[in-house]
Amino acid sequence: MKQELKKMGLTEGESKSYLALLKLGSSTVGPIVKESRISYSKIYEVLNRLLEKIIISYTIKEKTKYFQAVEPNRLLDY
């Protein structure tokens, strides 16, 4: 799956973050960092790029952002 994401133009970090979110479901940044192995200093930059590409979205619950990946079949729209 990671290779297909790279073919679509996602970076290594974007691919790891997207796959981590697919596995985790709706998640805050901490578990995403742990699952994707992307440092805290880079994760917000990566998540913002994915938000711009409309590959992930977020909701705010009690002042905390919860990120989630769009369904893989919707990636074809990208």
N, C-alpha and C positions, 0 to 999 in steps of 0.2 A: 504493500500500500504506500509506503514512504516513497518508492520510486515513482509511482503515478503522481503523487503530490508534487514531486520535484519537476516532473515533466510539465505540470501545469504552471510552473513558475514559482512555486513556493520555495523559500530557503530551507536549509536544514532545521533551523530553529522553529520556523513556522510549521513545518511538517511535524516535528516532535510535539509541539504545543497542541496542534489540532488532534493528533492521535491520542495524546494524553487526555484531552477533553472528551473525545469519543468514549474512551474507557471509563472516565470518571463520571460523566454526565454533568450536571450542574455543579460548579465548583468555585471555591474562592482561589486566590492566587497560591496560597501555601501548598495545597496538594498538587497543583499544576507544576509548580517548581520541582517538587519531589518526584513526580512521575516523569516529567520531561527531561529532568536534569539540566535545566536552563537556570542560570543564576538569577537571584532576585534583581540584580542590577540591570539585567537584560529583559526580563520577562514582560515588563510593562510595554517596552518598545515593541516586542514581538506581538503581544496581544493587540496593541493598537493597530499594527499593520494588518492583522487578521480581521479586525473590526472594519477597517477601511475597505478590505476586499470582500466584506460581507460573508465571511466563511465561519465567523463565530458571532455570537450576540451576548448580551448580558442583561441581567435584571438586578434591581437593587432591593435587597431585603434588609430592613433594619440598618440602613446606612452602609451596607456591605455589598460590593459587587459580586455577583455570581455569574461566571461565564459558562457558556455552553456552545458546543459545536453544532453547525447545521448538519442535517442528514447527508451522508456521503453521496446519495443520488442527486442531491441539489448542487453538488460541486460542478456538475456538468454545465450549469448555468453560468458559472464563473468562467 
